[in-house]
Every structure is written in C-alpha cells, then in structure tokens.
C-alpha cells in the first residue's frame, strides 16, 4: 500500500497500483516524502474526492491496536508496542544525581527548578496537573498514532475505546453499596498488619521456620516493586535471610497485580482530553461484536471492531514500536578531566536499518565514540562493525516499523 498526499499536503486515498506510482516518480510528477510507511506527494493538481475513512484505536498499557477502514476494506492495521522502560530510567537517573552530590566535585549551582512546564495534559489554567511521566508518555504516544494516521489518510471519524476498571470489584466481585467504603485493609492499622493476617501469621515456607515474622517484597523495590499487598508476602526471619542470600526461592507466587489497570484508567481519561473529536465506545460492546464476527482476541482485531468493521477485506498486520529518541549521557563535571557528555549526535542510532556485506541489519548500539556500530539481524549474535563499512538504508524515527 502506497500512501498519497496532494500538492497542498492533504491526504488522498492510498493506492496499490504500484506501476502508476513508479511512472509518477520516473516522470517527476511525484516525490517520496517517507519510506516507512511509503508515502508520496503529487506535484500536480488533482481532484480531492476521497472516501470517508474511520479510525479505530484500542488503547493499552504495553500494546495498542490501530485500524483504518472504509465501508468496503481495511486500509491499515497495526499493533504498536509502547515503551515500558521509562520508570526504570527515571529511577536510574535519580540514582546518578544523588550519587553526584556525595562525590568530591566542583560546586554547581542547583538547577532543579530551572525547567518549568507551563501546562500539562488537559490543563486550562496554565498549571501542571500531577501525572507521572511514564503515563504521560503513554497518553502522548496514543495521541501520536492518531496524528500520524491523519497525515497520510483522509480520516473523518475517530473512535477510541474507553474502559473504566473498577479496582474494588476486581479484587472482590461481591462488593456493592457501602462496602465500597471498606477496602481490603479496612480494620487493620497498616499494610503490614493486613498482610500478616492475610497469610495467617505463617511463613510461606511453613517448615523449619523461626518465630519472628517479616513482610517481604516479591518484586524488589529496586526493580520497581510496589508496596501494595499483592506484592508482599510473609516470611520468617530465617527464610527471609536465606532468600536474600539466594539459597532459597519463592517459586511462582500467585498474587494479582492491578498496576496496569490502574494506569489505564488514568491514560484513557487524559487521552480524551487531547482528542476531543474522538467518539467513545466501551469494552463490553467491543467484546460482543468481536465474538459475533468470530475474531481472535488481539489489539488489532479490537481496533477493527471499534472502527465499525464487519465484513471489510482485512489489511496485512503491521507491527510497530516506539523507541527512545535521545540517549543523554550524564556529565561527570570533574575539573581538569575530559567531560563524558556527548558533544554530537552519532550518525547511526539504535533501530536504524543498515546494510552490511549485502545484508540488512538493525543497529543495536554504538561503540568507541560512534566509530563502531553493533548490528543485529535477529538470528546471529550481534557484533560490532566499523561504521565506514556500513551503509545507512533508513533512519528510524520515534515510531518505527518492526516487520
């Protein structure tokens, strides 16, 4: 499928008449403005008669589904992998900054109040509303999918699924009425007391235990583990020490995590503030229609149903992903030593598509101040190559095509 834009930059209907596209390019009547997805711009005046396309999106925590359809066919179908590493990188940055305060380096005036962000998502009073940066990125990523689709396709309507997860009912299906005011920790003085009572004041290992009981994080705090009860378990002092020494293991502990559901409640509410033109639909409607059409449960199929899809000819599935745009190195700030901060952007960046020795590879990283790049073809072991012998095929942007 080739996406077409008219002389004035307005999207036209995409085409699969590749011979016609080649003739336009050969005669100089069109030019390529993007390779992925392949998009051309016509250099002559043409009619602007287009079909009314509908855009459907199934938002998600780690993956999102997109579908663009008309009454007869589906023109684009994709599943997009969202970034889930932002929280980890923020914690890592915080660690480095704290460590810098303890080292014997030159004094630098505090700069933590220099960056003032005037307005956030949905803010009309100029004040920033509290929303974690990791979730803000997910909201903006979903918005970007709509924006990019509108640049290359004549979309008239946008449909987005809105799901509101009832966290209390997910934990206790029988909750109703006044019970909503009484959570799972109701009547306990703190979380530790609740966890001990839940586990009946008994160590997880049950045999050869001490009398002293501790509350242990299943996912460690240094790995972004939560303080919520689902991530806590009761251990005696003996087994707690052995566990941290690596001499015993918990195995598979079944405690339901509601982190993703909680995050999506916030993401979806903020997303509709950025997309006031979007029409909402709900998960139970999507599920009923998907089952009626006998479609497999996946994000792209849900997006197809959300857009109003029924018997349209389906488009091939495109897998996409968001990547980190900039890798900012922290400066050492030591007097008399060469700073470690990068002064320039390397010509080849991670995920770029390159050719080496007649084969296509993805750039995995750089070495030796950009003189060598690590190439990955998904099959063999990644290996560094001299950048002089590597040819750039396509520089991938923030959102790139995986397949």
C-alpha positions in Angstrom: 0.0 0.0 0.0 1.3 3.4 -1.0 0.0 6.5 0.8 -0.6 9.6 -1.3 -0.6 13.3 -0.4 -1.7 16.0 -2.8 0.2 19.1 -3.8 -1.1 21.1 -0.8 -0.3 18.4 1.7 -3.8 17.0 2.2 -4.1 13.2 2.3 -5.7 11.3 -0.6 -6.8 7.7 -0.8 -3.9 5.2 -0.7 -3.2 3.1 -3.7 -1.9 -0.4 -4.5 -1.3 0.5 -8.2 2.5 0.3 -7.9 3.1 0.7 -11.6 1.3 4.0 -11.6 3.3 5.2 -8.7 6.6 4.2 -10.4 5.6 6.2 -13.5 4.8 9.3 -11.4 8.2 9.1 -9.7 10.0 8.5 -13.0 8.3 11.4 -14.8 8.9 13.8 -11.8 5.2 14.1 -11.2 5.6 12.9 -7.6 8.3 12.7 -4.9 8.9 10.4 -2.0 8.4 12.0 1.4 8.6 8.9 3.6 9.8 5.4 3.1 8.2 3.8 6.2 5.3 3.9 5.6 5.9 4.5 1.9 4.3 7.9 1.1 4.5 10.1 -2.0 3.4 13.6 -2.7 1.9 14.5 -6.0 3.4 17.6 -7.7 0.4 18.2 -10.0 -3.1 19.4 -9.2 -5.6 16.6 -8.8 -9.1 16.1 -7.5 -9.7 15.8 -3.8 -12.5 13.2 -3.9 -11.9 10.8 -1.1 -13.8 8.2 0.9 -14.8 8.7 4.5 -12.4 6.6 6.5 -12.9 5.6 10.1 -10.0 5.3 12.6 -10.3 2.9 15.5 -7.9 2.5 18.4 -7.7 0.0 21.2 -5.5 1.7 23.9 -3.3 -0.5 26.1 -0.6 -0.4 28.7 2.1 -2.2 26.7 0.5 -2.6 23.3 -2.1 -0.7 21.3 -4.2 -1.6 18.3 -5.0 0.6 15.3 -7.3 0.1 12.3 -8.4 2.4 9.5 -11.4 1.2 7.4 -13.9 2.3 4.8 -17.2 0.6 4.0 -15.5 -1.9 1.8 -12.0 -2.6 3.0 -9.4 -2.1 5.7 -6.6 0.2 4.6 -4.3 -0.1 7.6 -3.9 -2.4 10.6 -1.2 -2.3 13.2 -0.2 -3.4 16.6 2.1 -1.0 18.4 4.5 -1.8 21.2 4.7 1.1 23.8 7.7 1.9 25.9 7.6 0.4 29.4 11.2 1.3 30.5 10.6 5.0 31.4 10.1 4.4 35.1 13.3 2.3 35.3 15.3 5.0 33.5 13.9 7.8 35.8 15.0 5.8 38.8 18.4 5.2 37.3 18.8 9.0 36.6 17.8 9.7 40.2 20.4 7.4 41.5 23.2 9.0 39.5 22.1 12.5 40.5 22.1 11.6 44.2 25.5 9.9 43.9 26.9 13.1 42.3 26.0 15.1 45.4 28.3 12.8 47.6 31.3 12.9 45.3 34.1 15.5 45.7 33.4 17.5 42.6 33.3 21.2 41.8 30.3 23.1 43.1 27.5 23.6 40.6 24.5 25.8 41.4 21.3 24.0 41.9 19.2 23.7 38.7 16.3 21.6 39.8 13.8 24.5 39.4 15.0 25.7 36.0 12.7 23.6 33.9 9.2 24.8 34.4 6.5 23.2 32.3 3.7 25.7 31.7 0.8 23.3 31.1 0.1 19.6 31.1 -2.5 17.3 29.6 -5.9 18.8 29.9 -4.8 21.8 31.9 -6.6 25.0 31.1 -5.4 27.2 33.9 -1.7 27.1 33.0 -0.9 24.9 36.0 0.6 21.5 35.6 -1.5 18.6 36.9 0.1 15.7 38.7 0.6 12.8 36.2 3.6 10.5 36.2 6.0 11.0 33.3 5.7 7.3 32.3 2.0 7.6 32.0 2.2 11.0 30.3 4.4 9.3 27.6 1.7 6.6 27.1 -1.0 9.3 26.6 1.1 11.2 24.1 2.0 8.0 22.3 -1.6 7.2 21.7 -2.3 10.7 20.5 0.7 10.4 18.1 -0.9 7.3 16.5 -4.0 9.4 15.6 -1.9 12.4 14.4 0.3 10.3 12.1 -2.6 8.4 10.7 -4.4 11.7 9.8 -1.3 12.9 8.0 -1.4 10.1 5.4 -5.1 9.0 5.4 -8.3 11.1 4.9 -9.8 10.1 8.3 -13.2 11.6 9.0 -14.1 9.9 12.3 -12.0 8.7 15.3 -13.2 6.0 17.6 -11.4 5.1 20.9 -12.4 2.5 23.4 -12.9 3.8 26.9 -12.7 1.2 29.7 -13.1 2.2 33.4 -11.7 -0.6 35.6 -13.4 -1.0 39.0 -10.4 -1.9 41.1 -12.5 -2.7 44.1 -14.8 -5.1 42.2 -11.8 -6.7 40.5 -10.5 -7.6 44.0 -13.9 -8.5 45.4 -16.6 -9.4 42.8 -19.3 -9.3 45.6 -18.7 -5.7 46.6 -21.6 -3.3 46.4 -23.1 -0.3 48.2 -21.5 0.7 51.5 -18.8 -2.0 51.0 -17.1 0.3 48.5 -16.1 2.4 51.6 -14.4 -0.6 53.2 -11.3 -1.8 51.3 -9.3 -4.9 51.8 -7.3 -3.3 54.5 -10.3 -2.0 56.4 -9.9 -2.5 60.1 -6.1 -3.0 60.0 -3.8 -0.4 61.4 -1.4 -0.6 58.4 -0.4 -2.7 55.4 1.9 -5.0 57.3 -0.8 -5.9 59.8 -3.1 -6.8 56.9 -0.5 -8.9 55.1 0.3 -10.9 58.3 -3.4 -11.5 58.9 -4.0 -12.5 55.3 -1.2 -15.0 55.4 -2.5 -16.2 58.8 0.8 -15.2 60.6 2.5 -18.1 58.9 5.8 -18.2 56.9 5.4 -19.0 53.2 7.8 -22.0 53.6 5.9 -23.4 56.6 8.7 -25.8 57.6 11.8 -25.1 59.7 10.7 -21.5 60.4 11.6 -19.0 63.1 9.1 -17.3 65.3 9.9 -13.8 64.1 7.9 -12.8 61.0 8.9 -10.3 58.3 7.0 -8.9 55.3 8.9 -9.4 52.1 8.6 -7.7 48.7 8.1 -10.3 46.0 9.3 -7.9 43.3 12.1 -5.9 45.0 11.8 -2.2 45.4 14.9 -1.7 43.4 13.1 -3.4 40.5 10.1 -1.0 40.8 8.2 -3.4 43.1 5.1 -1.9 44.7 4.2 -1.6 48.4 0.7 -2.8 47.6 -0.4 -6.0 49.4 -0.3 -8.1 46.2 3.5 -7.6 46.2 4.0 -8.5 49.8 4.3 -11.9 51.4 5.0 -13.2 55.0 8.4 -14.8 55.7 10.1 -15.8 58.9 13.5 -14.2 59.7 15.4 -17.3 58.8 13.9 -17.8 55.4 14.0 -14.1 54.7 17.7 -14.0 55.1 18.2 -17.2 53.0 16.1 -15.7 50.3 18.2 -12.6 50.0 21.3 -14.7 50.1 20.0 -16.7 47.1 19.8 -20.0 48.9 16.1 -20.4 48.6 13.5 -19.1 46.1 9.8 -18.4 46.3 8.9 -20.0 43.0 5.7 -18.8 41.4 3.6 -16.7 43.9 0.1 -16.0 42.7 -0.9 -12.5 43.7 -2.8 -10.5 41.2 -1.3 -7.1 40.2 -3.6 -4.2 39.3 -0.8 -1.8 38.2 -1.7 -1.9 34.5 -5.5 -1.5 35.1 -4.9 1.5 37.4 -2.6 3.1 34.9 -5.1 2.7 32.0 -7.9 4.4 34.0 -5.7 7.5 34.0 -4.4 7.1 30.5 -7.8 6.8 28.9 -9.3 9.8 30.8 -6.4 12.0 29.8 -6.4 10.8 26.2 -10.0 12.0 25.6 -8.9 15.5 26.8 -6.3 15.5 24.0 -8.7 14.1 21.4 -12.0 16.0 21.9 -13.2 14.9 18.4 -12.9 11.2 19.3 -16.1 9.2 19.8 -16.0 6.7 22.6 -17.1 3.1 22.8 -16.8 0.6 25.5 -15.2 -2.7 26.1 -18.3 -4.8 26.5 -19.6 -3.6 23.1 -16.2 -4.4 21.5 -16.2 -7.9 23.0 -19.7 -8.7 21.9 -19.1 -7.6 18.3 -15.7 -9.4 18.2 -17.3 -12.7 19.3 -20.1 -12.2 16.8 -17.5 -11.9 14.0 -15.5 -14.8 15.4 -12.3 -12.8 15.5 -9.2 -13.7 17.6 -8.7 -11.7 20.8 -5.9 -9.2 19.9 -5.5 -5.4 19.8 -5.7 -5.0 16.1 -9.0 -7.0 15.9 -10.4 -5.0 18.7 -9.5 -1.8 16.9 -11.1 -3.1 13.7 -14.4 -3.7 15.6 -14.1 -0.3 17.4 -13.9 1.4 14.0 -17.1 -0.3 12.9 -15.6 -3.1 11.0 -17.8 -6.1 9.9 -17.1 -7.8 6.6 -14.4 -5.5 5.2 -11.4 -7.0 3.5 -8.6 -7.1 6.1 -5.2 -5.4 5.6 -2.0 -7.2 6.4 -0.8 -6.8 10.0 2.0 -4.2 10.6 4.0 -4.4 13.8 5.3 -1.1 15.1 7.1 0.1 18.2 8.2 3.3 20.0 11.9 3.7 20.6 13.9 6.1 22.8 14.7 9.2 20.8 17.7 10.6 22.7 20.3 9.0 24.9 21.6 11.8 27.0 24.8 11.0 28.8 25.4 12.4 32.3 28.4 14.7 32.6 31.0 13.9 35.2 31.7 17.6 36.0 35.3 17.0 37.3 37.7 19.9 37.0 40.8 19.0 35.0 39.2 15.9 33.3 37.6 15.5 30.0 33.8 15.6 30.4 31.9 12.4 29.5 29.0 14.2 27.9 28.5 13.7 24.1 29.1 16.8 22.0 27.4 15.5 18.9 24.8 13.0 17.7 26.2 9.9 16.2 25.1 9.3 12.5 23.7 5.9 13.2 21.2 5.4 16.0 19.6 2.3 17.6 17.0 0.6 15.5 18.2 2.3 12.2 18.1 0.0 9.2 21.5 -0.5 7.6 23.2 -2.7 5.1 26.5 -4.6 5.7 28.0 -7.2 3.5 24.9 -7.3 1.3 22.5 -8.0 4.2 20.1 -5.8 6.2 20.6 -5.3 9.9 19.2 -3.3 12.8 21.6 -1.1 14.7 21.7 -2.2 18.3 24.2 0.4 19.7 27.4 2.2 19.2 31.0 1.8 20.5 34.2 3.7 20.5 32.6 7.2 20.2 30.5 6.1 17.3 33.3 4.6 15.3 31.8 1.1 15.5 28.1 0.0 15.5 26.7 -3.2 16.9 24.5 -4.9 14.2 21.6 -7.3 14.9 19.7 -9.4 12.3 17.6 -11.2 14.9 19.3 -14.5 14.3 23.0 -14.4 14.8 24.9 -13.0 17.7 25.1 -9.1 17.5 28.7 -8.0 16.6 30.4 -4.6 16.2 31.3 -3.4 12.7 33.3 -0.4 11.5 30.9 2.4 10.6 32.8 3.1 7.4 31.7 -0.3 6.0 28.1 0.2 7.0 25.5 1.8 4.7 22.5 3.6 6.1 19.3 2.4 4.5 16.7 4.2 6.6 16.9 6.3 9.7 14.0 5.2 12.0 12.1 7.8 13.9 10.5 7.6 17.3 7.8 5.3 15.9 9.2 2.6 13.6 8.0 -0.4 11.7 9.3 -3.7 13.2 8.4 -6.1 10.3 
